[in-house]
Amino acid sequence: MPERCPVCGSAVARLPGEAATRCTGGLFCRAQRVQALLHFKGRRAMDIEGLGDKLAEQLVELEMVTSPADLYALNADALAGLERMGEKSARNVLASIERSRDAGLDRFIFALGIPGAGEEVAKILARRFGSLKEFLKADWARIAHEKETVRKDNAKRKRRGEPALPVPLEGIGPEIMESVRQFLAEAHNRDVIARLTASAAGVRVRDEPRAAPARAAKTF
């Protein structure tokens, strides 16, 4: 298998248990644009009503949208001129896009379409990091080490009859953590996220209350 996507040059990865090898440049890759757009606009993601399959295909085919960030630069005249679209439909879509500019951190993470990161994983990540800034600067190697350290300490605590410590990112395994790391390591994805949250697109990602961090286990 190739180490890089032949379309966009991003690294490829395969989650254990899956047959498919996937490009990690999901927000940018030309081969994934329609599906990435449909996932991004989904009801449980950014919830953009009126953006269906046919409209998404037209926007990508005409290169009006090359990444989800381009949705926030669309105007009524451009949309109204598309097949099966009129002024009223265009206004409705734009109104829904406008509403999507305010999003919770968990919905935003889910909307990114990170392989393996479904809604529950997105919620766990949002509770752990609290803000998009903290999520983007996460040290995944350190978190993996903390997770393993706490689990080993909890095994000793169980034998001693002591209460367990909370495990960092409980419910997220190493394979998904690596998938998130690889996705965020791609410069293309980082660029789209930066464009989404810049003033031009104006997506405001709300902070979430952070879960109490796990107390570090003692090592001797």
C-alpha positions as CSV (number, residue, x, y, z in Angstrom):
1,M,0.0,0.0,0.0
2,P,1.2,3.6,-0.7
3,E,2.4,5.6,2.3
4,R,0.9,8.8,0.8
5,C,-2.5,9.5,-0.8
6,P,-2.0,9.7,-4.6
7,V,-4.5,12.5,-4.8
8,C,-3.4,15.0,-2.1
9,G,-0.1,13.6,-0.8
10,S,-1.3,13.2,2.8
11,A,-0.2,10.2,4.9
12,V,-2.5,7.1,4.8
13,A,-3.5,5.0,7.8
14,R,-5.6,2.0,8.6
15,L,-7.4,1.4,11.9
16,P,-7.1,-2.1,13.3
17,G,-10.0,-4.3,12.3
18,E,-10.7,-2.3,9.2
19,A,-9.9,-3.4,5.7
20,A,-9.7,0.0,4.2
21,T,-6.6,2.2,4.2
22,R,-7.6,5.8,4.5
23,C,-6.1,9.1,3.5
24,T,-5.6,11.3,6.6
25,G,-6.2,14.6,4.7
26,G,-9.9,14.3,5.0
27,L,-10.7,18.1,5.2
28,F,-8.6,18.8,2.1
29,C,-8.3,15.8,-0.2
30,R,-10.1,16.3,-3.5
31,A,-11.2,12.6,-3.6
32,Q,-13.0,13.0,-0.3
33,R,-14.5,16.5,-0.7
34,V,-18.2,15.5,-1.2
35,Q,-18.3,13.0,1.7
36,A,-16.3,15.3,3.9
37,L,-18.8,18.1,3.2
38,L,-21.8,15.9,3.8
39,H,-20.3,14.7,7.1
40,F,-19.4,18.2,8.2
41,K,-22.9,19.6,7.5
42,G,-24.7,16.6,9.2
43,R,-27.4,17.1,11.8
44,R,-25.2,15.8,14.7
45,A,-22.2,17.8,13.4
46,M,-22.6,21.4,12.2
47,D,-26.3,20.9,11.4
48,I,-26.5,22.8,8.1
49,E,-30.0,22.2,6.7
50,G,-30.7,22.3,3.0
51,L,-27.2,21.1,2.0
52,G,-28.1,17.8,0.4
53,D,-26.1,15.4,-1.7
54,K,-26.9,17.1,-5.1
55,L,-26.0,20.5,-3.8
56,A,-22.8,19.2,-2.3
57,E,-21.8,17.5,-5.5
58,Q,-22.4,20.7,-7.5
59,L,-20.4,22.9,-5.1
60,V,-17.5,20.5,-5.3
61,E,-17.7,19.9,-9.1
62,L,-17.8,23.6,-9.8
63,E,-14.9,24.1,-7.3
64,M,-17.0,26.6,-5.3
65,V,-16.1,24.5,-2.2
66,T,-12.8,22.9,-1.9
67,S,-13.0,22.4,1.9
68,P,-15.7,23.0,4.5
69,A,-14.2,26.5,5.2
70,D,-15.4,27.6,1.7
71,L,-19.1,27.2,2.8
72,Y,-18.8,30.3,4.8
73,A,-17.8,32.4,1.8
74,L,-20.9,31.4,-0.3
75,N,-23.4,34.1,-1.3
76,A,-27.0,34.0,-2.4
77,D,-26.4,34.9,-6.0
78,A,-23.9,32.1,-6.5
79,L,-26.2,29.5,-4.8
80,A,-29.4,30.7,-6.5
81,G,-27.8,30.1,-9.9
82,L,-27.2,26.4,-9.3
83,E,-29.5,23.6,-10.5
84,R,-32.6,23.0,-8.4
85,M,-31.8,26.1,-6.4
86,G,-33.7,29.4,-6.3
87,E,-33.5,32.6,-4.3
88,K,-35.6,31.2,-1.4
89,S,-33.7,28.0,-1.1
90,A,-30.4,29.8,-1.4
91,R,-31.4,32.2,1.5
92,N,-32.5,29.2,3.6
93,V,-29.1,27.4,3.1
94,L,-27.2,30.6,3.9
95,A,-29.3,31.2,7.0
96,S,-28.5,27.6,8.2
97,I,-24.8,28.2,7.4
98,E,-24.9,31.4,9.5
99,R,-26.4,29.5,12.5
100,S,-23.7,26.9,12.2
101,R,-21.1,29.5,13.0
102,D,-21.7,28.9,16.7
103,A,-20.8,25.3,17.6
104,G,-19.9,23.4,20.7
105,L,-16.5,21.8,20.8
106,D,-17.8,18.2,20.7
107,R,-19.9,18.9,17.6
108,F,-16.9,20.7,15.9
109,I,-14.5,17.8,16.6
110,F,-17.1,15.3,15.3
111,A,-17.7,17.4,12.2
112,L,-14.0,17.2,11.2
113,G,-14.5,13.6,10.2
114,I,-11.5,12.1,12.0
115,P,-11.4,8.3,11.2
116,G,-12.7,6.4,14.2
117,A,-13.8,9.6,16.1
118,G,-17.6,9.3,16.4
119,E,-19.9,11.3,18.5
120,E,-19.0,9.7,21.8
121,V,-15.2,10.0,21.2
122,A,-15.8,13.7,20.3
123,K,-17.6,14.2,23.6
124,I,-14.8,12.6,25.5
125,L,-12.2,14.7,23.8
126,A,-14.2,17.9,24.4
127,R,-14.5,17.1,28.1
128,R,-10.8,16.4,28.4
129,F,-9.5,19.4,26.6
130,G,-12.2,22.0,27.1
131,S,-11.2,24.2,24.2
132,L,-10.2,23.9,20.6
133,K,-6.8,25.5,21.4
134,E,-6.0,22.8,24.0
135,F,-7.2,20.1,21.7
136,L,-4.9,21.2,18.8
137,K,-1.8,21.4,21.0
138,A,-2.3,18.1,22.8
139,D,0.8,16.0,23.4
140,W,-0.6,12.5,22.4
141,A,2.6,10.6,23.4
142,R,2.4,12.1,26.9
143,I,-1.3,11.3,27.2
144,A,-0.7,7.7,26.1
145,H,2.0,7.4,28.7
146,E,-0.3,8.9,31.4
147,K,-3.0,6.5,30.4
148,E,-0.8,3.4,30.7
149,T,0.7,4.6,34.0
150,V,-2.7,5.2,35.6
151,R,-4.0,1.8,34.4
152,K,-1.0,0.0,35.9
153,D,-1.4,1.9,39.2
154,N,-5.1,1.1,39.2
155,A,-4.3,-2.6,38.9
156,K,-2.2,-2.3,42.1
157,R,-5.0,-0.3,43.8
158,K,-7.5,-2.9,43.0
159,R,-5.3,-5.6,44.7
160,R,-5.0,-3.3,47.8
161,G,-8.7,-2.6,47.8
162,E,-8.2,1.1,47.1
163,P,-10.4,3.2,44.8
164,A,-9.3,3.6,41.2
165,L,-8.0,6.8,39.7
166,P,-9.8,8.2,36.7
167,V,-8.1,7.1,33.5
168,P,-7.2,9.8,31.0
169,L,-9.4,9.7,27.9
170,E,-11.2,6.6,29.3
171,G,-13.2,5.0,26.4
172,I,-10.7,5.9,23.7
173,G,-8.2,3.3,22.8
174,P,-4.6,3.7,21.4
175,E,-5.7,3.1,17.8
176,I,-8.2,6.0,17.8
177,M,-5.8,8.2,19.7
178,E,-3.2,7.5,16.9
179,S,-5.9,8.3,14.3
180,V,-6.6,11.7,15.9
181,R,-2.8,12.4,16.1
182,Q,-2.3,11.6,12.5
183,F,-5.3,13.6,11.4
184,L,-4.1,16.7,13.3
185,A,-0.5,16.2,12.1
186,E,-1.5,16.8,8.5
187,A,-0.8,20.4,7.6
188,H,-3.8,20.4,5.2
189,N,-6.2,19.7,8.0
190,R,-4.7,22.2,10.3
191,D,-5.0,24.8,7.6
192,V,-8.7,24.1,7.1
193,I,-9.3,24.3,10.8
194,A,-7.5,27.6,11.0
195,R,-9.6,28.9,8.1
196,L,-12.8,27.8,9.7
197,T,-12.1,29.6,12.9
198,A,-10.5,32.7,11.3
199,S,-12.5,36.0,11.1
200,A,-13.4,35.4,7.4
201,A,-15.4,32.2,8.1
202,G,-16.1,33.1,11.7
203,V,-16.9,29.7,13.2
204,R,-17.0,30.2,17.0
205,V,-16.2,27.0,18.8
206,R,-17.6,27.2,22.3
207,D,-15.4,25.9,25.2
208,E,-16.7,23.0,27.2
209,P,-16.4,22.4,31.0
210,R,-13.2,20.4,31.4
211,A,-13.2,17.1,33.3
212,A,-11.0,17.0,36.4
213,P,-7.6,15.7,35.3
214,A,-6.5,12.3,36.5
215,R,-4.1,12.5,39.5
216,A,-0.7,11.4,38.5
217,A,0.2,8.0,39.7
218,K,3.3,7.7,41.9
219,T,6.3,5.9,40.5
220,F,9.1,4.5,42.7
